């Protein structure tokens, strides 16, 4: 979703949220936009860090390595992070970063160098009390480890809380690897209860880290009828054996390597016969062109921005509940917050404690939003945005900024 789309959506919901012009302007304006040209072996790579809002706490958000990274995208993601942290009720603000390059074409030593150069460009603006990055697209715990090391060398002191998603050996947290999917399962369970949904068939578009973990976590209590990756999808109305699907993907490189089931396209998966649809890969996949054909009763957005604004309205009119990304995939940033809290308190929680705290946060967030949504004549996403915006603006008022 472009930043212009976000601002137009904010303007659309401004009357519903009773936003003043000053409040609307604040929400549409990042606090800091940091840019640099990273010089690595004589070549320059554009790099960004957008610090969107810190009224509720230090800036928080991932760093992505991708050839299509651009400022407009980073601004949009930083805005979403601001609202996501407010929805999850964690004491952090919103930020995001990225480097425009294709990491698949670089060696490990080259990736380490570009990671360290990124920190050299922005380290004065980072830290456990300022801005706390994390992994994102094509960035890993190892990359976070290199960035932490570079930061601590430059600062001349230890500060493990300045970055999250680190290896456990460097102060990382248990559960971080499955946090996004696990948080999504807690949200889904609550929605299923509220809607009294008895038909528990699930289709998952995207079989990367989040989608695969979601399939594994749901497979014992739900019937997974369809999954897909970039090469296509598979469907079986009786349910897929997720363990064997994972084996097939590891062996052949795609879920379509799983034999004896019907092959479908990613587009067909979105409109297949299922009760719960979980887009877990790309943005803007549910559009005005296919939304009317969606058969699910619940759409849980594990990906960022998989549903367009036009599609949202169509789904709402059909009575389909869309659980928006800033709630459904907030498990990742919530466990990142737990990692930061462990670091600054010099603690290390076991996996069960992290899971229980995550469960409490996600269920509380869902129930708060459901109470805002019930009886309204607008959709769940609008209710979620209004709730999050009010929390950010309340913090701004308490600070005397507005």
C-alpha positions in Angstrom: 0.0 0.0 0.0 1.4 3.4 -1.0 1.8 6.2 1.5 -0.8 8.2 -0.5 -3.3 5.4 0.0 -2.6 5.5 3.7 -3.2 9.2 3.9 -6.4 9.0 1.9 -7.6 6.2 4.2 -6.8 8.4 7.2 -8.8 11.3 5.6 -11.7 8.9 5.0 -11.9 7.8 8.6 -11.1 11.2 10.1 -14.8 12.1 10.7 -15.4 8.7 12.3 -12.5 9.3 14.7 -13.4 13.0 15.2 -9.9 14.0 14.1 -9.0 17.7 14.0 -6.8 19.0 11.1 -3.9 19.2 13.5 -4.3 15.6 14.6 -4.7 14.4 11.0 -1.5 16.3 10.0 0.4 14.8 12.9 -0.7 11.3 11.9 0.3 11.8 8.2 3.8 13.2 9.0 6.8 11.0 10.0 8.9 12.6 12.8 12.2 11.8 11.1 13.2 10.6 7.6 16.8 9.4 7.5 18.5 8.6 4.2 22.0 7.6 3.2 24.0 6.2 0.2 25.9 3.2 1.5 29.4 2.9 -0.2 30.3 -0.7 -0.3 33.3 -1.7 -2.5 32.8 1.4 -4.6 29.1 0.9 -5.3 26.3 2.9 -3.7 23.1 1.5 -2.2 20.2 3.7 -1.1 19.4 3.2 2.6 16.6 4.5 4.8 15.4 4.7 8.4 12.0 6.3 9.0 11.2 7.2 12.6 7.4 7.7 12.4 6.2 8.4 15.9 7.6 7.9 19.4 4.8 9.2 21.6 4.3 5.8 23.2 7.9 4.7 23.4 11.1 4.3 21.4 10.8 3.8 17.6 10.5 0.1 16.7 10.6 -1.6 13.3 12.4 -3.9 11.0 15.1 -3.4 8.4 14.5 -5.0 5.0 17.0 -5.9 2.3 15.2 -5.9 -1.1 15.8 -4.5 -4.6 12.4 -2.8 -4.5 12.9 -1.0 -1.2 12.0 2.7 -1.6 11.2 5.6 0.7 7.4 5.5 0.1 7.2 1.9 1.1 9.4 2.4 4.2 7.2 5.4 5.3 4.0 3.2 4.9 5.6 0.4 6.9 6.7 2.8 9.7 3.2 4.2 10.0 1.8 0.6 10.3 4.3 -0.2 13.0 3.2 2.9 15.0 -0.4 1.6 14.9 0.6 -2.1 15.4 2.5 -1.3 18.6 -0.5 0.7 19.9 -2.9 -2.2 19.0 -0.7 -4.7 20.8 -0.5 -2.2 23.7 3.3 -2.4 24.0 5.4 0.7 25.0 7.0 1.4 21.7 6.5 3.7 18.7 6.9 3.0 15.0 9.8 3.0 12.6 11.1 1.0 9.6 14.3 0.8 7.6 15.7 -0.8 4.5 18.4 -1.0 1.8 17.7 -1.1 -1.9 19.7 -4.1 -3.2 19.2 -7.8 -4.0 20.8 -9.8 -1.1 20.5 -13.0 -3.1 23.4 -11.8 -5.3 25.8 -11.1 -2.4 28.1 -13.4 -0.5 27.9 -13.8 3.3 30.9 -11.6 3.8 29.4 -8.9 1.5 26.1 -9.0 3.4 28.1 -8.6 6.7 29.8 -5.5 5.3 26.6 -3.9 4.0 24.9 -4.6 7.3 27.8 -2.9 9.2 27.9 0.1 6.8 24.1 0.6 7.4 24.7 0.8 11.2 27.6 3.2 10.6 25.3 5.5 8.6 22.5 5.6 11.3 24.0 4.5 14.6 23.7 7.9 16.2 19.9 7.7 15.8 19.6 4.1 17.2 19.7 2.6 20.7 17.6 0.8 23.3 16.1 4.2 24.4 15.8 5.7 20.9 15.1 3.3 18.0 15.2 -0.5 18.1 15.5 -2.2 14.7 14.6 -5.9 14.0 14.6 -8.4 11.1 12.3 -8.0 8.1 12.3 -9.2 4.5 15.6 -11.0 3.8 17.2 -10.1 7.0 18.1 -12.7 9.7 19.2 -13.2 13.3 22.8 -13.3 12.0 22.4 -9.9 10.3 21.0 -8.5 13.5 24.1 -10.0 15.3 26.5 -8.2 12.9 24.5 -4.9 13.4 24.6 -5.2 17.2 28.3 -5.8 17.1 29.0 -2.8 14.9 26.8 -0.6 17.0 28.5 -1.6 20.3 31.9 -1.1 18.8 31.0 2.4 17.6 29.4 3.3 20.9 32.1 1.7 23.1 29.6 0.0 25.3 27.2 -3.0 25.5 23.6 -2.3 24.5 21.9 -5.6 23.5 18.5 -4.0 23.6 19.3 -1.7 20.7 18.2 -4.4 18.2 15.9 -7.5 18.4 15.5 -10.7 16.5 19.1 -11.5 17.5 20.5 -15.0 18.0 19.8 -16.4 21.5 23.5 -16.3 22.3 23.5 -12.5 21.9 20.4 -11.9 24.0 17.7 -13.0 21.6 14.3 -14.3 22.8 12.8 -17.7 22.7 9.7 -18.0 20.5 10.8 -15.1 18.2 11.0 -17.5 15.2 7.3 -18.4 15.4 6.0 -15.3 17.1 4.1 -13.8 14.1 2.3 -17.1 13.4 1.7 -17.9 17.0 0.2 -14.5 17.7 -2.1 -15.0 14.7 -3.4 -18.3 16.1 -4.4 -16.6 19.3 -6.3 -13.9 17.4 -7.9 -16.5 15.2 -9.1 -18.6 18.1 -10.9 -15.6 19.6 -12.5 -14.7 16.3 -13.7 -18.3 15.8 -15.4 -18.2 19.2 -17.0 -14.8 18.7 -18.4 -15.9 15.3 -19.4 -19.4 16.5 -17.6 -20.8 13.5 -17.9 -24.6 13.4 -16.6 -25.2 9.9 -12.8 -24.9 10.5 -11.2 -25.3 7.1 -8.2 -23.1 6.3 -6.4 -21.9 3.1 -3.0 -20.3 3.5 -1.5 -18.3 0.7 2.3 -18.1 1.3 4.4 -20.9 2.7 7.4 -19.0 4.0 8.3 -18.6 7.6 5.0 -17.2 8.8 2.7 -19.2 6.5 4.5 -22.5 7.2 4.5 -22.0 10.9 0.8 -21.0 10.8 0.0 -24.3 9.0 2.0 -26.3 11.6 0.4 -24.6 14.5 -3.2 -24.9 13.2 -2.9 -28.4 11.7 -3.9 -30.2 15.0 -7.2 -28.3 15.5 -8.1 -27.2 11.9 -8.3 -28.8 8.5 -5.8 -27.2 6.2 -7.4 -27.6 2.7 -5.0 -25.4 0.7 -1.5 -23.9 0.8 0.6 -22.1 -1.8 4.0 -20.5 -2.5 5.4 -18.5 -5.3 5.3 -21.5 -7.7 1.7 -22.4 -7.1 -0.7 -24.1 -4.7 -2.3 -27.4 -3.7 -5.9 -28.2 -2.6 -7.6 -31.2 -0.9 -11.0 -30.8 0.6 -10.3 -33.6 3.0 -7.2 -31.8 4.4 -3.5 -31.8 3.6 -0.9 -33.6 5.7 1.2 -30.6 6.6 4.2 -32.6 7.7 4.4 -34.2 4.3 3.8 -30.9 2.5 6.8 -29.4 4.4 8.9 -32.5 3.4 7.9 -32.0 -0.3 8.8 -28.3 -0.2 12.2 -29.0 1.4 12.8 -31.7 -1.2 11.5 -30.0 -4.4 11.5 -26.3 -3.5 7.8 -25.9 -3.6 4.5 -27.2 -2.1 3.4 -28.2 -5.6 5.9 -31.1 -5.3 3.4 -32.7 -2.9 1.7 -35.3 -5.1 -1.8 -36.9 -5.2 -3.7 -33.6 -4.7 -5.2 -31.0 -7.0 -2.8 -28.3 -8.2 -4.2 -24.7 -8.0 -2.9 -21.2 -8.7 -2.4 -18.6 -6.0 -5.4 -16.8 -7.4 -7.6 -19.9 -7.1 -6.5 -20.4 -3.5 -7.9 -17.0 -2.5 -11.4 -17.9 -3.7 -11.4 -21.6 -2.8 -14.0 -23.3 -0.6 -12.7 -22.6 3.0 -14.0 -21.0 6.2 -10.7 -19.2 7.0 -8.4 -17.5 4.5 -4.9 -16.5 5.6 -2.9 -14.4 3.1 0.7 -14.7 4.4 2.9 -13.6 1.5 2.3 -10.5 -0.7 0.5 -7.2 -0.4 -2.6 -6.3 -2.5 -3.6 -9.9 -3.4 -7.3 -9.5 -2.5 -8.6 -6.8 -4.8 -11.8 -5.3 -6.1 -11.5 -7.9 -9.0 -11.6 -11.0 -6.8 -13.0 -10.0 -3.4 -16.6 -10.9 -4.5 -15.5 -14.5 -5.1 -13.9 -15.0 -1.7 -15.8 -17.7 0.1 -14.2 -17.5 3.6 -16.0 -16.2 6.6 -12.8 -14.9 8.2 -9.7 -13.4 6.5 -6.7 -13.2 8.8 -4.0 -11.0 7.4 -0.6 -12.5 8.3 1.0 -10.6 5.5 1.3 -6.8 5.5 -1.4 -5.1 3.4 -2.8 -8.1 1.5 -6.3 -6.5 1.1 -6.9 -3.3 -0.8 -9.3 -0.7 0.5 -11.8 -1.4 -2.3 -11.7 -5.1 -1.5 -12.2 -4.4 2.2 -15.5 -2.7 1.4 -16.7 -5.6 -0.8 -15.8 -8.2 1.9 -17.5 -6.1 4.6 -20.7 -6.1 2.5 -20.5 -9.8 2.2 -20.3 -10.2 5.9 -16.7 -11.5 5.9 -14.7 -10.4 8.9 -11.2 -9.2 8.0 -8.8 -9.4 10.9 -6.3 -6.7 9.8 -2.5 -7.1 9.7 -1.8 -4.6 12.4 -3.6 -6.9 14.8 -3.1 -10.4 13.2 0.7 -10.2 12.6 1.5 -8.2 15.7 2.9 -11.3 17.5 6.3 -10.6 15.9 6.7 -7.1 17.3 5.2 -8.1 20.6 7.9 -10.8 21.2 10.4 -8.3 19.9 9.2 -6.0 22.7 9.6 -8.9 25.1 13.2 -9.4 23.9 14.0 -5.7 24.4 12.5 -5.8 27.9 14.6 -8.8 28.8 17.7 -7.1 27.5 17.2 -3.8 29.4 16.3 -5.7 32.6 19.1 -8.2 32.2 16.6 -11.1 32.3 16.1 -14.2 30.1 12.6 -15.7 30.0 11.9 -19.3 29.1 9.7 -20.2 26.1 6.6 -21.0 28.1 6.7 -17.6 29.8 7.1 -15.8 26.5 4.2 -17.8 24.9 1.9 -17.1 27.9 2.7 -13.4 27.8 2.1 -13.3 24.1 -1.2 -15.1 24.5 -2.4 -12.6 27.1 -1.4 -9.6 24.9 -3.0 -10.9 21.7 -6.2 -11.9 23.3 -6.5 -8.6 25.2 -5.9 -6.7 22.0 -8.5 -8.7 20.1 -11.1 -8.2 22.8 -10.5 -4.5 23.1 -11.0 -4.2 19.3 -14.0 -6.4 19.2 -15.8 -4.1 21.7 -15.0 -1.1 19.5 -16.2 -3.0 16.4 -19.5 -4.4 17.7 -22.6 -2.6 16.6 -20.6 -0.2 14.3 -21.5 0.4 10.7 -17.9 0.2 9.6 -15.5 -2.8 9.2 -13.1 -4.3 11.6 -10.1 -2.6 10.0 -11.6 0.8 10.5 -12.4 0.0 14.1 -8.8 -1.2 14.6 -7.3 2.0 13.1 -9.6 4.3 15.1 -8.6 2.4 18.3 -4.9 2.6 17.6 -5.0 6.2 16.4 -6.8 7.3 19.6 -4.1 5.6 21.7 -1.3 7.4 19.8 -3.1 10.7 20.0 -3.8 10.3 23.8 0.0 9.8 24.3 0.6 12.9 22.2 -1.8 15.0 24.3 -0.3 13.7 27.6 3.1 14.9 26.3 1.6 18.3 25.4 2.5 18.0 21.7 -1.1 18.6 20.6 
